Amino acid sequence: MAVATASLEANYIGGEWIPGSSESAVDIVNPANQQNLAHIALASEADTVRAIEAAAAAFPDWRKTPAQDRIQYMFKFRELLLENADDIARLTTQENGKTLAEARAELQRGIENVEVSCGMPTMMQGYNLEDVSRGIDEIMIRQPLGVTAAITPFNFPSMIPLWFMPYALTTGNTFILKPSERVPLTAKIMFELLEKTGLPKGVANLVVGAKAAVDTLLHHPDVRAISFVGSTPVAKYVYGEGSVHGKRVQCQGGAKNYVVVMPDADMDMTAKIVSDSAFGCAGQRCLAVSVAVAVGDSSKPFNKALVDLASKIKTGDGLQAETTMGPVINAESKKRILSVVDKGLSQGGKVLLDGRKMEGAGNFIAPTIISGLEYSHPLMGTEIFGPVLTVNESNTLDDAIATLSQSAFGNSAAIFTSSGAAARKFRYEVPTGNVGVNIGVAAPMAYFPFSGWRDSFMGVLHGQGKDAVEFYTDKKVVIERWPKEWSRKF
């Protein structure tokens, strides 16, 4: 799909495409070759208020629309996403850098959420009980909140917006998406497809802005709920600001994911899965393995197999068929990642695989594997968010669990073993919200919540599945009595 480099009308507000009115603008640059894809004027506070007002105006009628009718738009949206999947994936690769295969897989996981949301007439049902007292019935019903919003990151431009929007809309809410201003083109094409479904004006809105747009969403009294995915410091800010302004908030933060390799694991299979987890999407995903802990005598065979596999990864332009790992998102990220690695190596780390010296115009870092760092080293608690894996050793499974439990994060942890007892112990004891057993990326399916604990999540209800229904609805309990003598009066 060709993208014009002229300024784009990137905001979809009240059924109209409009340019941002702020004085700030961004260039959307392909991280693989520095090609300028688009120039976008960012949305101002006034633009964001206009989107909120459009969503608030559309809410009363959308709320009254039967759930069975609301899901018809999502059925149409699903078909349009499938029909245009190649164009969407190609655009994601151009603005994000990930490989075309990864972009296609990302979109498919997003589409699964659209599909799950189409079950909303059943998922949104309440419950009732007759005769809670003689002649008195009690029922619980769910009602939509009103205006809702999501603030999403650069690393999954199609999937993460679809964690939220389909559920918000099918439960009867109106919705505003504020995507990362680094990768707004994928969101734009998805909203163009959503517009083709005939969705009523104002029900779904797109605002491409920066902090001014975020703060407006957090502070405006008409916004009832905020969803966020991004770094932990920003997640804490969004959670704090949103909560103090009376909003329902769910914030997915950062991660430092551990994988434990037991001596009885299949080393070749384990190395392949861990390599895919650590270096897929250039390590720019919240479920990427960051630290591999080899227990007992598994270290040498695991490290050898891992380095052999990772050294064969072809880093380059994600649109090229031979590429198996793309660049990081921008030059600033590349500089930050290399700085963190250099610091770790200067303080006792050893390079098992060095990917720091790639040449070319793109923001390329090849797979990098470091050993020899103490668990107390600052790098062991830092979310690198790049293609860097640290490998360590532990004497026992208990020691490994104790080590990973010291992390401030709690997004994901995984174990590789052929022992059911070891797997159960790990699953039972690790303090993370997502757990993999012989799985390198413990990404829940759309009908399960995307969990996260500790500094990896702020809130109570997570994204996806039943949690999404709970998050986007208020419960109302109705207690009824209809005495017979009253009915005879009419």
N, C-alpha and C positions, 0 to 999 in steps of 0.2 A: 504494500500500500504506500503510495507516494504521500508525503507530508509537505505542505507548503511552508516556506520559511518566513512568510509574512506573518504579521500579528494575527493570532487566531481569536475568534469569538469562542472562548473556552468555557464560559459559564452558561449553564442552562437553568434559567430562573423563571418560574411561572409559565413554562412552556415556550420560552423564547431564548434564543442564543444571543448572548451579549458579551462584549469585551469587558475586561476588568477596568475599573475607573481609578485605581490607585496610581501613584507616581512610580511605583516599583514594577519592574518587569524581569522576566527570566528567559534565557535561551535554553531550549531543550536540546541537549547535545548527545549524540551517539557515543557512548563511552568506549566503543571499539575502534572508532576512526576519527572522532572529534567533528564529525559532520553535524552542522547545525540543522536540526529537524524542524524547529518552530520557534517563534518569538511570541511570548505571551505576557500581556499586561495583567498583573495580579489583581484579584478582587479586593476592593476596599471594605472598610467597615460598613459603609452605606450599601454596597452590593450584597454583603452578607445579611444585613437587616432586611433588604428587599427579598432575599430568598426565604428568610424566616417568615416574613409577612405573607409571602405566596403560599408557603406550606401551611401556615395557620388558617388562611382563607380557604384552602382546599380541604382541610381536615373534616369539617362537619359533614359534608356530603360523602366523602370517602369512607368515613366511619359508618355511615348508614348503608353503604354498598355491601350486599351480602358477601360473606366469605367465599362462597362458591363462585361469585362473579369476580371477586378480586383475584382469585388464583388463575383465572383465564388469561389475564395479562402476563402472568409468569409462565404459563404454558407457551404463549406466543414468544415471549422473551427467550425461553430456552431454545426454541427452534431457530430463532434468529442468531443466537450465539453459536449454535452448531453450524449453521449455514455459513457464518462469517468467521469461523474459528481460525482459519489460516491467516486471514488478514489481521485479526486481533493478536495472534501469537507473533506474527512478524513485527507488528508495531511494538509489542512488549519487548521483543529482542532488541529492536532499534533503540528504544529509549532507556531500557534497563541494562542490557548487555548479556543477559543469560542466553543459553543456547535455544534454538528453535524448539527442540524436543522438550526442554524444561518449560518453555512458555506454553506449549500445547498442554503439557501435563498439568500445569498450574490452572489453566482455564478450565480443564475438565473437572478439577476438584472444586472450582467455583460453581460450575454448572450443577454439580451434585447438590449444592445448597439450594439452588433454584428449584431443583426437583423435590427436595425434602419439604420446602416451603409450600409446595402445591398440595400437601396433605393438611393444610391449616384448618379446614372445616372440622377435621377430627382432632388435630393437635390442640386446638383452642377451646375445646369443650370443657365445661366445668363439671360439677357433680351436685347431687341433691339427695335429700332424705325426707321422706314423709313422716309426719307425726313425731317430730323431735320432742313435742309435748302434745297432749291430746288436742287434735284439730289444728295443729300448727306445723307447717312445712318449712324447710330451710333449703336454700339453693345457693350455690356459689357460681358466679358467672365471671367471665373475663372480658374486660373492655380495653380498647387501645388507649395509649397515653396521650397522644397528640403529635406534636412536632418532635422528631428524633433526628439525631445526626451521628455521623461517623467520621473520624479523622484517621486516615489510613497511610501506611508507609510506602517507601519506594520499592521494597524488595519483592512484593507480589502485587503488581498493579491491577490484575484482574481478579485474583482469588479473594483477597482480603475484603474488598468492598462487597463481594458476594457472600461473605460471612454474615453480613448485617442487613443489607438492603432488602433482599427477598422476604426475610422474616418480618422486618418492620412494616413493609407494605401489605403483606398478606394478613397480618394481625390487625390492620386497619389504621395504622399510623401513616403520617406523611414523613418525608425523609429528605435530609440534606447530606450529600457526600462532599467532604473536603479532602481530596486526595493529596498525596505528596506533590508539591510543586515541581519536584524533580522529574516526575513521570506522569503528567496529566493526560497524555494522548490516549492511553489505553482506556482511561475512564471516559474520555470524550467519545470515543467510538462506541463504547457500551451504552452511553446515554443516547447516542444517535439511534441505536437499535431499540432502546427502550421507548423512545419517542414513536417509533414505527408501530409499536403495539397498540397505539391509541390511548395510552394511559392518560387520564385527565390532567389538565394543566395544574401545576403546583404540587402535585402529589409527590413527585421526585424531582430534586433540584441538585445541581452540580455547581460548586463554588471552588474555583482554583485560586487559592490565596495562601498567605503565610500566617504569621503570628496574629496579625490584626483580625483575620477571619476566625482563627481559633478562639481568641479571647471573646469575640462577639458571640460566638456560639456558646461559650462557657457562661457568659454573664447575662445573656438575654432571657427574660422571664418566660417567654413563650416556648423555649426549648426544654422539653421534659427529660430527655435522656441523651447521653453521650457515650459513644463507643470509641475506643482508641487503641491503636497498636503502634508501638515504637519503642524507643529507648526507655530505660527505667527512670532516669531523671525527669524526662518529659511526661512520662506516665504518672509520676507522683504529682507533678504540677497540675496536669489535667484533672486527676482524681481530686486533689485538694480544692482547686478552684471550682470545679463542677459541683462537688458535694456542698461546699459552703454556700453555693447559690441554689441549693435545693434540688439538684438534678439527680437522677439515677445514673450512675456511672460504672462502666466496666473498662479497665485499662490493662491491656497486655503489654508487659514490659520486656526487658532484656533477658539474657540467658547466658549461662556457662554450663553447657551440657556435658556430662561425663558418660563414658561407656566403660564397663568393666569386662575384661576378657579373662575367662577362667581357663585353666590348663586343659580342660576336657573339651574346649570349643573346637570346632572345625576351623583351623587357622586360615585356610585359603578362602573359605566362604566368609569368615569374619572380617578378614582384611579387605575383601572386596566391598562388603556392605559398609564398613567403617570409612573406607576411602570415598565411596559414593556420598555418604552422609557429610563428611567433613568438607569435601570439595565441590559437591553439587551446588549450583547457583553461586559459585565462587565463595562459598561459605557464608553468603549473605542471607541467612534464614535463621529464625529463632530456634529451630530444632536441630541445627547443625551440631554434630559432635565437635567439641572443642578440646577435650582432654580424654585420652584413652589410657586406662589403668590396666596394665597386665599383671595378673596375680600369679605368684609362684614362678614356675619355670616357663611360663608362656611368653615372656618378654622377647627373647631372641627370635623364635620362629615367627611371632606376630609382627615384630618390627621389620624383619626382613621381607615378609610377604607384603606388608603395607607399603614400604618404600618402593618395592618392585612395581607394584600396581600404580601408585601415585606418580611415579616417574614417567609412566606411559601416557598420562593425561595430556591431551593436546589443547593448549590454551590459545585462544584466538577469537576472531569475530564469530559471534554466535550464529550468524546466518550461513556460515560455511559448513558444509556437510561433515568435514573432517574434525571440526572443533568439538571438544567434549567439555570444555570449561571456558566461560567468557570472562570479561574484565570485571573489575569492581566498578561501582557506580560513577565515581568521578575522581579527579586528580587529588582532591583533598582527602578522600578516603584512602587512596593509595599511599599518600604521604603519611597519614596517621598510622596505617597498618605497618608500613615499613619501619617507622619510628619505634613502635611497640616491639617489633621483632628485634631490631638492633639493640634496644635496651635490654631485652631478655638475654641476648647472646653476650652482651658485655658484662652480665652479672651471673655467669656460670652456665648458661645454656649451651648446648651443642647442636649443630645442624646435622640432621640425618638426610634431609632433602632441602635444597636451597632454591627457591623460586623467585628471589628478589631482583634478579638482574635481567629481566626480559626487556627487550628493546622494541621500539615502535611507537606510533602515535597514541595507541590505546592505553587505557588504565589497567595494564596487565600485571598481575602477580601470579606466577605459577605455584602449584602446590608446594607448601613449605612445612616441614616436620621438624620439631625441636624436642630434644630430650635433655635430661640432666637438671631441670629446674626443681628446686624444693617446693613443696606444697605451699609454703608460706610466702613464696615469691609473689609480688604484686601482679605479675602477668597471669598467674593462676586464678586470680579473681576478676580479671578484666575481660569484658566481652570484646573480642577483637573484631568480629563481624567481617571476616575475610578468610581466604584459603590457607589458614594456618592451624596446624594441629600439634598439640603438645602430647608427648607420650611419657608415661611414668610407670613406676613399678610399685607393687604392694605385696606383702607377705601372705596375707589372708583376705578372704572376702569380707570379714568383719572390719579389717583395717581399711579396705577400699570404701566400704559404706560409710565408715566414720569420717574418712577424708572428704568424700563428696558432700556429706551432710554439713560440713563447715561452710560450704558456699552460701553466699547471701541469696543466690538465685534458686528457683525451684521449678523450672520449666519442664525439663525432661532428663531422664537418665535411662541407660540401657545396659543389659547384661547379655553376654554371649556364653552359653554353656549347654551341655547335654544333660545336666542334672536338674531334675524337677525340684529337688529340695533346695538347691542353690537359687533357682529361679524364684521359688516361692518366698524364700527369705528376703531376697532382693526386693521383690514386688511389695512385700509387707512392710519393709523398714525404710526404704528410700523416701526422703521428704520432697518429692517432686510430683507435679500434677499429671504428667504424662510419663508412662513407663514402657520401655521396649524390652521384650524378651526375644533375643535373636532377631531384633528389628533395629535398624540404625536410625530411622527417622520415625519416631512414634507420633505420627500425625493422625489424629482421630478422624474417622469418617464423618460425614456431614450430619448424621443422626446421633452422634455423640458430642458432648461438650469438648471444646478445645481448652483443656485445663491448664493451670499454671498456679504455682504456690509462691509464697514469700515475695521477694522483690521482682518476681516475674509476673505478678498479677495483683492488681488492686481492684477489689470489688467482691461481690458474692456470686453473681450469676455470670457464667461464661458465654462465649459465642457458640452458635450452632445448636441444633437439636432442641430438646425440651427446655434447656436453659434459655435459649433465644425466645421461646414463647413466654416464659416467665418474665424475662427482662422487659419485653415489649408490651406487657399487659398489666393492668391493675386488676386485683381481685375485688369483687363486690359480693358481699353476702347479703341475701335477702331472706327475711323471716316473715312468713305470711300466715294470717288467720282470716278465714272467711266464715263468720258465724251465719248459720242458716237464717236467723231472724232478720239479718241485714239484707240478705239477697231477696227476701220477700217484699221489700219496700220498693223494688224496681220492676 
